[in-house]
Structure formats: C-alpha cells, structure tokens
Amino acid sequence: MGIPTALESVHAGFPSVAQDYFSGDFSFDTNVIVHPDTSFVVRVAGSSMEGAGIYDGDLLIIDRSLTPQQGDVVIAALDGDLTVKRLLSDTQGNPVLHAENPAYPDIQLYFDESVTLWGVVIGNYHPQCARVYA
C-alpha cells in the first residue's frame, strides 16, 4: 500500500506557494528498500547513536545483503544481544563498534568473541510528532 507523493519538493529555506496536486502513491518497498528479501525494520532503544541522528524510538531499515564496510552503521549481535553502532577500525586496524554518543564506550571486537554483523543500516525514520507512537 502506498501513500500520496507530492509533485514538488518542500523548501527548507524560504516558503513557496503550495501546489495542491500529487504525483501518485509512494511505497517504501519500491522506493527505499532495494533488497526486500534481505531487509527488515527494527526499533531503536537507547541513546548511543544520537550523534548519527539515530534516537530512541526511531525505526531503522536494515539490509542484510550488504557487506558491512568501514564507516557503515551496522546492527551487530554480541553474545546474542543486538546493538546498533558505527563500524570503524582502531589504530592497529582491529574492528571497533563505535557509539556516536561520548557517554558510551567503543566496543573492541576480538576474534574470540561471539560477534555477528547482522546487516547495514540503510535508512532511519525519526518521527517529528510525539503523538505518532502514543
């Protein structure tokens, strides 16, 4: 099921005259999710990624078909617990899960840990109205 898509972009600077017509329906499945068979949505709990614009309650779109690369925001399973962090390397080239909030420490990844990178975050929905999930 799609939702209506406006013909014009909304201006974030000076306002323009609103156009009262739409170009048709917009479907996230068609326009955002490239690999629907390997994608899923997860809700964020916590504040460790606020510096990346990811907030408590946001919805993340994850693509499991993408190979995580340096700098990607990823979903990782650490001993069975899921977390969202940025994948980086330390000065020795070892992988690190980096929180985008200075109140949280980096997580050094070692070969003896049970770590699985579940997928790459390809999108983030951040509601602008508190009533959305009330």
KOLLUM-365826 format. One line per field, with one value per residue: residue number from 1; residue in one letter; y, x, z of N, C-alpha, C in turn. Coordinates in Angstrom, 2 decimals, padded with zeros to 5 digits. Each point is the difference from the previous one (the first is absolute). Example, Ala and Ser with C-alpha at 12.3 -4.5 7.8 and 13.67 -1.06 7.14 Angstrom:
// residues 2
pado = [1|2]
tipa = [a|s]
nv = [-005.69|001.05]
nu = [013.19|-000.35]
nw = [007.80|-000.72]
cav = [001.19|001.19]
cau = [-000.89|000.82]
caw = [000.00|000.06]
cv = [001.20|001.09]
cu = [000.90|-000.77]
cw = [000.00|000.73]
***
This chain:
// residues 134
pado = [1|2|3|4|5|6|7|8|9|10|11|12|13|14|15|16|17|18|19|20|21|22|23|24|25|26|27|28|29|30|31|32|33|34|35|36|37|38|39|40|41|42|43|44|45|46|47|48|49|50|51|52|53|54|55|56|57|58|59|60|61|62|63|64|65|66|67|68|69|70|71|72|73|74|75|76|77|78|79|80|81|82|83|84|85|86|87|88|89|90|91|92|93|94|95|96|97|98|99|100|101|102|103|104|105|106|107|108|109|110|111|112|113|114|115|116|117|118|119|120|121|122|123|124|125|126|127|128|129|130|131|132|133|134]
tipa = [m|g|i|p|t|a|l|e|s|v|h|a|g|f|p|s|v|a|q|d|y|f|s|g|d|f|s|f|d|t|n|v|i|v|h|p|d|t|s|f|v|v|r|v|a|g|s|s|m|e|g|a|g|i|y|d|g|d|l|l|i|i|d|r|s|l|t|p|q|q|g|d|v|v|i|a|a|l|d|g|d|l|t|v|k|r|l|l|s|d|t|q|g|n|p|v|l|h|a|e|n|p|a|y|p|d|i|q|l|y|f|d|e|s|v|t|l|w|g|v|v|i|g|n|y|h|p|q|c|a|r|v|y|a]
nv = [-001.18|000.93|001.06|001.08|000.30|001.07|000.79|000.95|000.40|-000.27|001.31|-000.17|000.84|000.83|000.29|-000.98|000.37|-000.47|-001.14|-000.02|-000.62|-001.27|-000.65|-000.41|-001.29|000.06|-000.93|-000.16|-001.01|000.88|001.06|-000.73|-001.07|-000.12|-000.64|-000.05|-000.95|000.99|000.70|000.73|000.22|000.86|-000.01|001.23|-000.53|001.24|000.56|-001.18|000.20|000.80|-000.11|-001.15|000.67|-000.97|000.08|-000.03|-001.14|000.38|-000.03|-001.09|000.26|-001.32|-000.01|-001.27|000.43|001.15|-000.01|-000.07|001.32|000.36|000.47|-001.22|000.36|-000.85|-001.10|-000.12|-001.30|000.43|-001.24|000.17|001.08|000.61|000.64|001.33|-000.06|000.91|-000.67|000.00|000.50|-000.69|000.55|-001.19|000.58|-000.13|-000.80|001.10|-000.23|001.08|000.43|000.58|-000.35|001.08|-000.14|-000.53|-001.06|000.01|-000.89|-000.42|-000.37|-001.14|-000.77|000.08|001.15|-000.17|000.42|000.47|000.44|000.45|001.22|000.71|001.06|-000.08|000.05|001.17|-000.43|001.33|-000.42|000.94|-000.90|000.40|000.49|-000.13|-000.19|001.01]
nu = [000.84|-000.28|000.78|-000.81|000.54|000.47|-000.46|-000.08|001.27|000.17|-000.12|001.24|-000.03|-000.15|-001.20|-000.64|-000.64|-000.90|000.35|-001.23|001.07|-000.24|001.15|-000.66|000.03|000.46|000.82|000.22|-000.84|-000.60|-000.08|-000.05|-000.77|001.31|000.23|-001.28|000.59|000.90|-001.11|000.21|-000.97|000.72|-000.59|000.49|000.80|000.03|001.11|000.56|-001.00|-000.28|001.32|-000.58|-000.76|000.41|-001.31|-000.17|-000.50|001.13|-000.40|000.76|000.40|000.03|001.14|-000.39|-000.36|000.11|001.20|000.03|000.13|001.26|-000.51|-000.43|-001.27|000.25|-000.70|000.45|000.21|000.01|000.48|-000.65|000.65|-001.08|000.85|-000.18|001.00|000.97|000.24|001.00|001.21|000.67|000.95|-000.31|-001.11|-000.18|-001.04|-000.74|-000.90|-000.21|-000.22|-001.08|000.38|000.66|-001.25|000.17|000.60|001.11|-000.40|001.11|000.19|-000.09|000.94|000.24|-000.52|-001.19|000.46|-001.19|000.47|-001.16|000.47|-000.22|000.04|-001.11|-000.73|-000.52|-001.05|000.04|-000.97|-000.69|-000.95|000.00|-001.07|001.01|000.74|-000.79]
nw = [000.00|-000.86|000.19|-000.04|-001.19|000.62|-000.95|000.94|000.08|001.28|000.06|000.34|-001.00|-001.04|000.51|-000.64|-001.08|000.82|-000.53|-000.46|-000.48|-000.23|000.04|001.04|000.13|001.25|-000.37|001.31|-000.16|-000.79|000.82|001.10|000.07|-000.19|001.14|-000.40|-000.70|000.10|000.00|001.08|000.87|000.74|001.19|000.13|000.90|000.46|000.52|-000.21|-000.86|001.03|000.08|-000.33|000.89|000.78|000.25|001.30|-000.43|-000.61|-001.26|000.01|-001.24|000.11|-000.70|000.09|-001.22|000.65|-000.52|001.34|-000.16|000.05|001.13|-000.35|000.13|000.99|-000.20|001.25|-000.01|001.26|-000.09|-001.15|000.46|-000.53|-000.81|-000.03|-000.86|-000.03|-001.12|000.87|-000.15|000.93|000.71|000.53|-000.42|001.32|-000.27|-000.06|000.96|-000.73|001.23|-000.50|001.22|000.41|000.40|-001.22|000.52|-000.71|-000.90|000.59|-001.25|000.61|-000.50|001.30|-000.40|000.50|-001.20|-000.30|-001.15|000.46|-000.14|-001.09|000.79|-000.74|001.11|000.32|000.70|000.08|000.81|-000.60|000.18|001.25|-000.61|-000.87|001.07|000.25]
cav = [001.18|001.21|001.26|001.00|000.70|001.34|000.23|000.90|-000.14|001.02|000.86|000.14|001.39|000.89|-000.73|000.20|-000.21|-001.43|-000.59|-000.92|-001.20|-001.04|-000.79|-001.40|-000.62|-000.28|-001.23|-000.22|-001.26|000.23|001.14|000.09|-001.31|-000.54|-001.47|-000.32|-001.35|-000.04|001.22|-000.01|001.24|-000.19|001.23|000.32|000.21|000.56|001.28|-000.09|000.43|001.31|000.81|-000.39|000.31|-001.18|000.26|-000.97|-000.09|000.05|-001.25|-000.16|-000.98|-000.76|-000.87|-001.07|-000.45|000.85|-000.32|001.19|000.62|001.03|001.20|-000.30|-000.26|-001.41|-000.72|-001.10|-000.85|-000.28|-001.05|-000.11|001.28|000.89|001.39|000.78|000.79|000.24|-000.90|000.70|-000.74|000.72|000.36|-001.22|-000.59|-000.94|000.57|000.63|000.52|001.35|000.72|001.41|000.76|-000.14|-000.65|-001.44|-000.38|-000.85|-001.43|-000.65|-001.35|-000.96|-001.23|-001.00|000.39|-000.43|001.21|-000.16|001.23|-000.40|000.75|001.42|000.92|000.77|001.10|000.30|000.81|000.70|000.74|001.40|000.28|-000.96|-000.74|-001.09|-001.31|000.09]
cau = [-000.84|000.80|-000.54|000.14|001.27|-000.17|000.75|001.11|000.77|-000.30|001.16|000.43|000.43|-001.15|-001.19|-000.49|-001.44|-000.30|-000.73|-000.98|-000.15|000.96|000.45|-000.39|000.33|001.40|000.15|001.36|000.48|000.47|000.89|001.04|000.57|000.55|000.00|-001.06|000.14|001.04|-000.13|-000.96|-000.11|000.17|-000.17|001.17|-000.19|001.22|000.50|001.42|000.27|-000.60|000.89|-000.23|-001.39|-000.82|-000.51|-000.86|-001.32|000.09|-000.04|001.13|-000.13|001.25|000.16|000.93|000.76|001.18|001.17|000.37|001.28|000.49|-000.81|-001.43|-000.74|-000.36|-000.62|000.89|-000.42|001.12|-000.45|-001.45|-000.68|000.13|000.38|000.26|001.23|000.76|001.13|001.25|001.21|000.89|001.30|000.66|-000.79|-000.99|-001.34|-000.57|-001.36|000.11|-001.22|000.02|-000.35|001.20|-000.30|000.10|001.35|000.14|000.06|001.06|-000.38|001.10|-000.34|-000.57|-001.34|-001.11|-000.51|-000.55|-000.53|-001.28|-000.33|000.36|-001.13|-000.13|-000.93|-000.42|-001.20|-000.05|-001.26|000.09|-001.17|-000.03|-001.27|000.03|000.06|-000.69]
caw = [000.00|-000.09|000.51|-001.05|-000.15|-000.57|-001.23|000.25|001.23|001.00|000.18|001.39|000.16|-000.10|-000.44|-001.36|-000.12|000.05|-001.12|000.56|-000.77|000.36|-001.14|000.15|001.28|000.33|000.76|000.49|-000.58|-001.36|-000.14|001.01|000.27|-001.24|000.09|000.96|000.56|001.03|000.81|001.10|000.76|001.44|000.78|000.83|001.43|000.56|-000.52|-000.36|-001.38|-000.23|-000.82|-001.39|-000.32|000.32|001.35|000.65|-000.63|-001.46|-000.76|-000.91|-001.07|-000.05|-001.17|000.36|-001.17|-000.17|000.80|000.78|-000.31|000.91|000.05|-000.05|001.23|-000.11|001.10|000.38|001.11|000.90|000.93|-000.08|000.19|-001.16|000.22|-001.21|000.16|-001.23|-000.15|-000.26|000.36|000.92|-000.60|-000.46|-001.07|000.53|-000.08|001.19|-000.11|000.57|000.36|-000.41|001.20|000.83|001.28|-000.18|-000.47|-001.19|000.27|-000.77|-000.43|000.02|-000.70|000.90|000.40|-000.84|-000.64|-001.35|-000.60|-000.58|-001.20|-000.10|000.09|-001.24|000.19|001.36|000.10|001.28|000.03|000.42|000.83|001.11|000.00|-000.97|000.66|001.30]
cv = [001.23|001.18|001.06|000.68|001.35|000.14|000.85|-000.35|001.08|000.80|000.14|001.41|000.89|-000.77|000.31|-000.26|-001.51|-000.41|-001.06|-001.19|-000.93|-000.85|-001.46|-000.52|-000.26|-001.25|-000.13|-001.28|000.21|001.04|000.06|-001.34|-000.64|-001.52|-000.45|-001.38|-000.08|001.23|-000.19|001.35|-000.33|001.35|000.17|000.18|000.51|001.21|-000.05|000.52|001.37|000.90|-000.31|000.30|-001.17|000.11|-001.15|000.04|000.07|-001.39|-000.01|-001.04|-000.64|-000.87|-001.02|-000.48|000.81|-000.46|001.26|000.48|001.05|001.24|-000.24|-000.06|-001.40|-000.46|-001.19|-000.78|-000.34|-000.98|-000.06|001.28|000.90|001.40|000.67|000.90|000.25|-000.91|000.80|-000.94|000.82|000.24|-001.21|-000.70|-001.01|000.64|000.47|000.38|001.31|000.59|001.46|000.88|-000.19|-000.65|-001.52|-000.35|-000.77|-001.45|-000.59|-001.41|-000.88|-001.29|-001.04|000.35|-000.58|001.24|-000.35|001.35|-000.39|000.73|001.46|000.84|000.83|001.18|000.11|000.84|000.57|000.81|001.42|000.39|-001.07|-000.83|-001.21|-001.35|000.02|-000.94]
cu = [000.88|-000.70|000.22|001.37|-000.25|000.86|001.24|000.72|-000.43|001.27|000.32|000.52|-001.23|-001.20|-000.35|-001.50|-000.26|-000.77|-000.93|-000.23|001.17|000.32|-000.40|000.44|001.50|000.04|001.44|000.58|000.61|001.11|001.17|000.72|000.43|-000.08|-001.06|000.13|001.00|-000.05|-001.01|000.06|000.13|-000.17|001.20|-000.43|001.33|000.50|001.43|000.33|-000.59|000.86|-000.12|-001.44|-000.93|-000.40|-000.87|-001.39|000.02|-000.16|001.18|-000.35|001.37|000.01|001.08|000.82|001.27|001.13|000.41|001.40|000.33|-000.88|-001.50|-000.57|-000.58|-000.81|000.90|-000.63|001.26|-000.49|-001.52|-000.78|000.25|000.39|000.17|001.19|000.62|001.22|001.24|001.17|000.82|001.35|000.78|-000.78|-001.03|-001.39|-000.51|-001.44|-000.03|-001.38|000.16|-000.55|001.17|-000.25|000.15|001.39|-000.07|000.04|001.05|-000.46|001.23|-000.47|-000.64|-001.42|-001.03|-000.67|-000.49|-000.49|-001.24|-000.33|000.38|-001.27|-000.03|-000.94|-000.46|-001.26|-000.05|-001.28|000.19|-001.15|-000.08|-001.27|000.01|-000.06|-000.68|-001.18]
cw = [000.00|000.65|-001.07|000.02|-000.66|-001.24|000.23|001.28|000.97|000.25|001.48|000.27|000.01|-000.52|-001.45|000.00|-000.05|-001.24|000.57|-000.93|000.28|-001.22|000.08|001.35|000.12|000.86|000.45|-000.60|-001.38|-000.08|000.97|000.17|-001.32|-000.04|001.01|000.64|001.13|000.91|001.11|000.71|001.47|000.68|000.92|001.45|000.56|-000.75|-000.50|-001.39|-000.32|-000.87|-001.49|-000.42|000.22|001.46|000.51|-000.63|-001.51|-000.60|-000.97|-001.05|-000.18|-001.25|000.33|-001.20|-000.22|000.91|000.76|-000.34|001.05|-000.10|-000.07|001.41|-000.17|001.21|000.27|001.15|000.79|001.05|000.07|000.18|-001.21|000.44|-001.35|000.29|-001.37|-000.01|-000.40|000.30|000.97|-000.69|-000.48|-001.11|000.47|-000.04|001.36|-000.32|000.78|000.27|-000.41|001.13|000.95|001.37|-000.08|-000.53|-001.32|000.45|-000.92|-000.36|-000.06|-000.63|000.92|000.47|-000.97|-000.57|-001.41|-000.47|-000.78|-001.28|000.13|000.06|-001.28|000.13|001.43|-000.06|001.40|000.05|000.53|000.92|001.08|000.00|-000.91|000.69|001.37|000.06]
***
